[in-house]
Amino acid sequence: MKISRLLIFVFLITPYFLLAQTKEVLFSIDNHPYYTDEFIRVYNKNLDLVKDDSQKDLDKYLDLFVGYKLKVEKANKLGLQKGSNYQAELKSYRNQLSKNYLNDSKVTNELVHEAYERLQQEVKASHILVLVDEGALPQDTLKAYNKVLDIKKRLDAGEDFVTVAKQTSEDPSVRENNGDLGYFSAFRMVYPFENAVYKTKVGQVSKPFRTRFGYHIVKVTDKRVNRGEVTVAHIMIVKPNNSDVAQAEKAKTTIEDIYKKIQQGESFESLAQQFSEDKSSAPKGGLLQRFGSGQLSSEEFENVAFELKEKNQISAPFQSQFGWHIVKLIEKHPLLPFDEMKADLEEKIRKDERSLLITNSLAKKLRAKYTYVKDAKVLAQIKKSVTEDFYSQTWQIPANLKEMNLPLLTINKTQKVTAPSFLNFIYTQQKSNIKTKPVAKLVDELFEKFTDEQLTNYYNDNLENEFSEFRYVMDEYRDGLLLFDLMEKEIWNRAKSDTTGLMNFHKANIEKYQWKKRYDVDILSSTDKLIIEKAQKFLKKGKSLEYIKEKLNNDGKVNVMVKSGLYEEDYDILSQYSNAAVGVTSVVNKDKYYFVVNVKRINEAGPKEFADCKGKVISDYQQFLENNWVDELKKEFQININKEVFSKVKLQLTK
């Protein structure tokens, strides 16, 4: 889902709703009425969100609102609401939004609290697995159960868990890990497995239990307090993309040189700003956002970060799959308070096996909420059509029943569910390997499941009627989605493809696209003034950078670092040189560092070629087109504003 679509206009930012007391036509566009209640609700919702105070002026806000609705009208006129991508994304968003309503809040809250309590600890456990499918035949299930009971007897008799695991476990990873699963917390394992682990004491072995994978026995070997979260800064030298040994060695040498400078007392943050190749964190002195276990892509990085104990402690250089790092501990954070984790826990539960507990509870409530009646005669006819072929997944819907559009289930006296729907449901359930016998009992079991599903579908289909806030959000997202597609078609794509328009816009606004004076330079830095003065003398004698580093970086110390490139005159240390000429500059001091610059070439200030600023030109041209777009739409559509009604709205909102 393109979440950015929600940010196109300020009307779609927050789920806060305020209903107007009256509902009158405020304005119309080509005879399509728009009412006061929507305008008042949207205005109040966004009152504290708009940064431009002028937009709080009701006359100006009405103009913005009319402009917004003009764009929606244009989208509908072009038929964008009929597009398959639009329909699919709208459906996807509704499905996402409806999840907040398709649960039992009491059961959900119990599961959320349980998960939070479990997250306080990380558990280390080993297991033995006896494989058996969920839909296995009774004799196969019994065979697996007896096997796991025999294993449990061996463990109860005192045999070593690792030895037994290596001999009996059917988990393929046992060869490498002896059944050891390492440390984990809530949501890392399937729910029944998690339950068994958290209910087993350290050093004890659980009773056999079943998951969808088979039967397990678990031994809990340790429990520790959850590590929480940590804030660190880092310096990174990126791993070369190729297998060039020389490049790899250069990356390693660079990180080691930086580490030596840190040990010499130089500032971690300054070195990060100068040399870290993580472009997102380097300007901030290497600072990263706080994270917890499993949140980064590198377990090696996480482990090093959590192993740091003292604030400002710095790690030795280490390598991850991304490159070389040095990490500095900024702060450790305990596990977040419950209120801050609640929403995230609810989302995880919806994606977890725990959700079945919520679904079953909701189904029970819907059976009490709605009336539903089955047609026993139609159900009996269906039972006769289902054969033993179901168990071998070869059953087909009889041809004479495919068109049997007789009502099988009636919900709230209005919603009719026909027999073919249930027949198709039965057909799809063959993949579940359900073994209930005889067939008549199987069909009854499937019909109960089908009934719950249909009641939930009915409830879901009527959310707009049952919850006004749900309807408001859907209406706004529907319009926002159309507006995004319209802008993409009329503005963004047009701006990208209109080569002539872009070139003319660039030429007409060339004063906005100017290079500052640029210098092709080598920048040498050191914390030792004498060292940088020696470097200055070498540069004046025409010595190479390799020669200078060889002479000045000795005895295992990195005394001088070099950075080369083409930079504008206000870049970093260059800003301290006024009208620098080609050649070697004087020595300057900044943030405890001494610098000297070798200016190799100067590019004077001047206009940028279109290719040098194409992205900025496209962005500016898009904004130019959008600013003039509403005026064009006002000419295309007929707008009638009810000034008398608007006066009453203004009076109501300014009380």
N, C-alpha and C positions, 0 to 999 in steps of 0.2 A: 504494500500500500504506500502511495506517495504522501507521506505525512505532510510534506511541504505544502500540499494543496490546502491545508487548513490555515496557512499563514498568509494567504494572498491578500486578505482584507481583514480589517479589525473586527468585523462582525462575528467571526468564528473562533474567538480565542478561549472563552471560558464557559463552563456549564452552569452559569448563574441565571436564574429565571425570575422575572417579575411581571405578573400579568396586569394589564390595564383593566380598569373597572368598566370601561365602555369599549365598544367596537363599532367604528364607523369607517367609511371609505375616506382615506386621507388623500390619495391620488390614484390616478389610473394611467396606464400606458397602453395605447391602442385598445381602450375599453377594458383592459384587464385590471380589476380593482386591487389595491393594496390598502390594508387596514391599519387603524391607529394602534391596535393592541401589539402588532408586530413591531412597529416603529418604537413605541414606548418601551417594550421589553428589551429590544436591542440597544436602545440609547442608554437605559439604566445599566444594562449589563456591561457596557464598555465605558461608562462615564469616568471611571478611575484608571482606565487602561490607556487611553489616548494620551500621547506625549504632547501633542500640539493643542494648546488651550483653545485655539480658534475653532477646533473641531467640536468643542463642547457648546459652542454657539448653536442654538437650535436651527436657525435659518441655514447656516453652513452645513450642519449635520444632515438636515433634510436634503440638501443638494447632493451630499455624498451618498446618502441612502438611495436617492432617485438614480444617481449614476450607477450605483451597484446593481439596482434592479433593471436598468436599461441593458446592462451587459448580460444579465440572465435572460432577458427577453430576446436579445440578439442570439444567444446560444440556442434557445428553443426554436427560434425562427429558422436557424440553420439546421435544425434536426439533430443537434449533438446529443440530446437526451436519448436518442434511439441507438447510439453507437454501442457495439458489443463490449468494448473495453470499459466504457462508462457504466454500463449495466453491471458488468462483472465487478468493478471496483466498488460500486454502490452497495451491491449485495455483500461483498467482503466486509465493508465497513459496518453494515448493519449486523452481520453475524458477530463481529467483534464487540460492538456496542451491546448487543443483546445478552452477552455472557454475564453482564452485571445483574441481569434480571432472572437468569435461568439457574438459580441456585437457592438452596435453603440457608438463610442467614444464620440460623442457630447452629446447624451442623458445621457450616463454614467457619464460624467463630471458634468452635471447639477445636477444629482441625488447625486453625491458625495459631491458637494458643499452644497446642501440642507441639507444632513445628517449631515455634519460637523457643520453647523450653528445651527441645532437643538440640537446637542450634547453639545452645550454651556450651555444648561439648562436641569434641571430635573423637570418634571411636575407632580403635584399631581392632580388626577382626580377621579371622581366617575361616574358611568354610569348606565343606565337602558337599558336592552336588551329585545327585542321581537324576539323570535326565528322564523326563516323561512329559509328553505334550498335554496341553490343557484338555483337549478332546480325546484323549487316549481311551481305548477300550477298557472296560472294568478289569479284565484279566491282566492287561499291561500295567494299569495303575497299581493293582495289588502286588504285582511282581516288583515294581519299583519301591513300593512302600515296605515290603518285606525286606528288600535289600538294605534300605536305609535303617530299618530297625536292627538288622544284624550289625551294621556299622556302629550304631549307637551302643549296642551291647559290648562291642570291643572297646569302645572308648570308656564306658562305665567300668569295664574290668581293669582299666588303668593303662591301656596301650597309648603310645605317644600319638598325639593328634597329627603331627606332620607326617609321621610314618604311615598312618592309616590313610591320610589324605592322598599321599603319593600313590598308594596302592589301589584306592577305590574311587577317588573323585573323578567324575566325568567332565569336569570343567577343563577345557584344553589348556588353560593358562597354568594349571597346577605344575606342569613340568618346569616352568620358569620361576614361579613364586611360592611353590609348596602350599598353595591355598591362601597365602597371605594377601589381603586386599588393601593393606595400608590404612591410613587414617581417612575417615570421611565423616560427614555430618548429614543432617536431614536433606532429603531430595536427591542424594547422590545414588541411592539404590532403590529398587522397586519397593513399594510401601510395605508389603508383608515382610520382606527381608529387613527393612529398617525397623519395623516393630519388634522383630525377634532380637535384633542386635541391642536395641535400647532397653529391652526388658531382661537382658542377660547380664549378670554381674561379671566384673573383671576376673579372669581365671576360670570361669565356669563355661560349660558347654550346654547349648540349648537343646530342647527337645526337637525332634524332626518336625519340620513345617514345610508347607508347599507354597510355591509361587508359580507363575506361568511357565517357568523354565523346568520345574521339577521339584524334587524334595531336597531340602538342605539341612545341614547341621552346622551350627556356628559356634566358634569359640572366640570369646572376647578377650583380647590380650592386653588392652590398655584403653584408658579414657583420659583425655586431657581437656583443659579449658580451651575453648575456641580462640584462635589467635587474633580474632577481630580484624581490624584494618590498619593500614600503615600509610604514612605519607613520606615519600622519599624524593630526592633529586638524583639525577644520573647524568653521566657523560657517556656518550655512545660514539663509537667508530663503527660504521656500517660494514658488515661482511661483504666482500666483493661478490658480484653476481656470477663471476666465472670461477674456474678452478685455477686461476693464475697464482702460482706459489709465491711469486715476488710480491703481488698485490696483497695477498693474505699476510705475508710477513711484515709488510709495511704497516698494515692496520694494527697488528700486534705491537710493533715497535712504537707506533704513535700513542697507543693507550698506555704503554709502559712509561713513555716519556712524560705524559701528562701526570701519571701517578707519582713519578719522581718529583715533579714540580709541586704536587700537593704535599708530599712528605717534606719538601723544603720550606713549607709554610705559605705557599701561594694560595690565593682564594679559589675555592672549589667553584663558586658561582661565576667568577671572572673567566676561569678556564672553560667552563661549560659554555658560556656565551661566545668565546672565541673559537672553540674547537669541536664541540659536540655536533654530531651530524644528525641528531634528532631535531629537525627544524621546528617542531611544535613546542619543544620544551627549552631549547637552547636560549632563546631570548629571555626566558624567565629564570635563568641560572640553572637550568636542568630540572626544574620542579615539575613533578607529575601529580595528577589527581590521586587522591587516596584510593586504595584498593584493598580487597580481601583475598583470601585463598581462592584460587580458581578463576579470578576475574581477568587475569592477564593471559596472554598467549604463551608465555614462557614460565614453566614451573621452576626452572633454574633461577630466573630473575626473582620470582616470588620468594623462594627459599632463602636466597642471599639477603633479600630485604628484611624478612622476618627474623633472620638470625642476628641482625644488628640490634644491640641492646640499649646503648646509650644514645641520647640525642646528640646529633652532629657526628656520630661515629661513621667512619668511611671504610668501605670494603676494599679489598685488593682487587685488581682487574680480574674479570672472569668473562667467560664466553657463553653466549646463548646462540640459538639458531639464527638470530638476527645480526649478531656482531659482538663486539667487545664492549663491556660496561664497567664503570666505577659507580657505586651507589653510596649516597649519603643519607642517613636517617634524619628526617626532619621531625616526625612525631608519630607516636603510636596511638591508635584509637581502639577502645574496647568495642564490643559488639553494640550495634545501634540499639537505642531504646525501642520498645515494642511498637509504639505509635508510628515511628519512622519506618519500620519494616513491614507494617501490616499490609499495605497495598501490594508490595512485592510478593509477600507470602501468599496472599489470595490468588495472585496471578499464577504462581508456581503450583498451587493446589489444583487450579483448573486444568493444568496440563499433566497432572499426576494421577495415579490410580486412586488417590483419595477422592477424586471427583465422582467416582461411582457411588460413594456414600451420599454425596450431595444430590446426585441425580435421582437416586432411589427415594430419598426423602422428599424431593420436589414432586416426583410422580405421585407419591402418597397424598400430598396436599392437593394436587390437581384433581385427583379422583374424588376428593371431598368438595372441591370448588365447582366442578362442572357436572352436569348430568350427561350420562352416556349410556347408550342402549345398543346391544348387539342383536343381530338377527340369527337366532339359533339354527334355523333351517338352512340359511346360506352357509353358516359355519360347518354344519353337518355335511353339506355337499362338498365343501372344500376338503374336509377330513377324508372323505372317500377317495379323493383324487391324489392324496399324498401316499407314496409307497415306500417300501424299504430302500429303494434306490437313493433316498435322501442321505442315508448313512455312508454311502460310497460316493456321494457328491455327484451323482449322475441323474438325479431326478429332474424331469422337465415338466413345465406347466402344460397340462393337456390342452390341445388345440381348441376343444369345445368349451373351455373355461376362460380362455384369454379375453373373450369379448363379453363375459358375463358381468355386465356393469350393474349388478344389483347392490343396493346399499347393505353393507355388512355391519358398519358401526356408525351411529349417529351421535354427534356431540352437540349439546346445548340446543337440540331440536333443529338446528340449522345446517351444521356441517356434516355432509354425507361422505363417508369413506367407503369406496366400493370394493368388491371382492378382488378384482385384479391387483389392487394395491397390496393386499395381504398375501396374495399368491406370489407376487414379486418379492415381497419381504421374506417369505419362506424360502424362495429360490436362493436369495443372497445369503441366508443363514447357513446354507450347506457348508460354506467355507469355515464356519466356526467349530466344526467337528463335534456338534452336540450329539450325545449318545442316548438321550432319554428314550425309553421304550415303554410300552408299544407306541406305534405311530400316532394313535389318537391322543395319547397323553403328551406326546411331543408337540402336536399342533396346538393343544390347549396352552402349553407352556409358552409357545411362540406367540400365541394370540395375546396373552397377558403382556408380554414384552412389547408387542405391536401396539396395544392399547395405550401403554405408557408413552410410547413414542408419538402417537397421534395426538394425545392430550397435550404433550409438550409442544408439538408443532402448532396446535391450535392457539395455545397460550402465546407462543412466540409471534405468530402471525397477527395477534391482536394487541401487541405491546403499545402501539401508537394510540389505541383507544383507551387502554387502561392507565397509561402513564403519560401525562402531558409533556413532562420534561424529555421523555424519549422522543416524542413527536417533534418537539422543537429542534433537538439536536439533529435528527434525521433531515428535517426540512432545510436546516442551515448547511449541513454537509452536502446535501443534494445540489443546492445552489452553488456552493463553493466548488464542487467538483466540475460542474458545468462551466463555471467561470475560469477555472484552471485550463480546461480544454479549449475554451474560447480564446483565452490569452495566448495559449500555445499556438493556436491556428492563426489568429489575427495579428499578434504582436511579435512573439518570440521567434517563431519560425520565419516570419516575414522579415524581421530584422537581420536574421542570419543569412537569408538567401538573397536579399536585395543588395547585390554588390554595388550597383550604381549609386543607390541611396546611401550606402555606408561610406563610399569614397567621397561623395559630395558632402556628407555630414562631417567627415574627418577634415576636409578642406575648409569648410565654413567655420569650423570650431578649432582650427589648428593651434590657437593660443592655449588650449587646454591640454595639448599633447606635445610637451616640450621636454627635451633632455636638459638636465643640469650639466654643468661641466663635469666630465668623467676622467678618471685617472686609472691608467694601467699600472699597477703597483705591486711591489713586494713589501709587506708590512712585517717588520721584525720587532719582537717584544721580549722584555726581560724585567725581572724585579730588581736587578742589579744595574745601577747606572753605569758603572765601569764597564760591565759586559757589553751593554748596548753601545757605548762609545767606541769600544773596540770593533764591534760589528759595523759601526758607521765608517770607521777608517778602512776596514776591508772593502766595504761597498765602494768607497771613493777610489780605491785602487783597482776596482773592476773584478774583484774576486767573486767566484760563484757562490750560490747559497749553500751548496754541498760543502764547499771549502770552509765557509764560515761556521757551519754547524760542527764540522769535524774539529775545528780549532777551538771552539768555545764550549762545546758540550763534551766534557771529558770527566774522567774520574767517576763515571757512573751518574753524573749530574746533567740534567737538561737545563741549561742556563739561558738558551735563546730558542724561541719558536718563530715560525714563519707562516704567513698567510698571504697568498697571491690572488690577484683577480682584477677585474675592471669594475670600479666603483664610482658612484656619483660623489660630488665634492663634500656633501654633508654626511657621508658614511663614517660612522664610528670615529676613529682617531683623525681621519682626514679633515674633519670639521675644525680641528685646531690649527690647520695650516691655511693661511690666507694667500691665495694666488700662488700656490706651489708651482715651481718650474720643474722641467725635466732634470733629473739628477737626484742626488742624495740630499734629504732634508736635514734639518736640525733635529736634536733629540727633544722630545716632549714627554711630559709626565701626566698620567691619568690613572686614578684608582690604584695607586701603589705600583703601577707598571710604567716602564720607560719604553718609548717607541722611537724607531727611526724608519723612514719610508724611502724606498728607492722608486722614484717616478720614472717609468720607462716611456710612457707616451701619454699625451693629453688630447682628449676629444673635447672641443669647445661646445658650449651650450648651443642648442638649436632644435628645430622641429623633429619630431619622431616620424619615421616612415610609417605608413599604415600597418605594415607587417609587424612593427615593433610594439604597437598598442592596439592591435585588432580586438582583443577581448574587451578592453575598456571602451573602445568605440562602439562595439556591438551593445554593451550594457547601456551606454548613454543614449544610443539611438533607440533602443527599446523604450527607455523612459520618455524620450521625446515623442515617440509614436503614441504611447499610452496617454500622455498629457493632452494630446489633441484628439484622442479617440472619443471621449465622452461628448465633445462638441459635435462630432460627426454623427453620433448616435441620436443626439437631441434633434437633429434635422431629419433623421430617418423615421423616428417614432413620434406619435402624437401624445403629448403629456398634458394632463389636466390635474392641477392641484386644487383641492378644496380649501381655500384660504380660511373660511369660517371654521371648519373643523380643525385646521392647523392652529388657529388662535386658541381654541379650547385645549388642545394638546399642550401648547406652550404654557397656558395658565396652570394646567395640572402639574406639569413638570417643574415649574418654578415656585411652587408653593413651599 
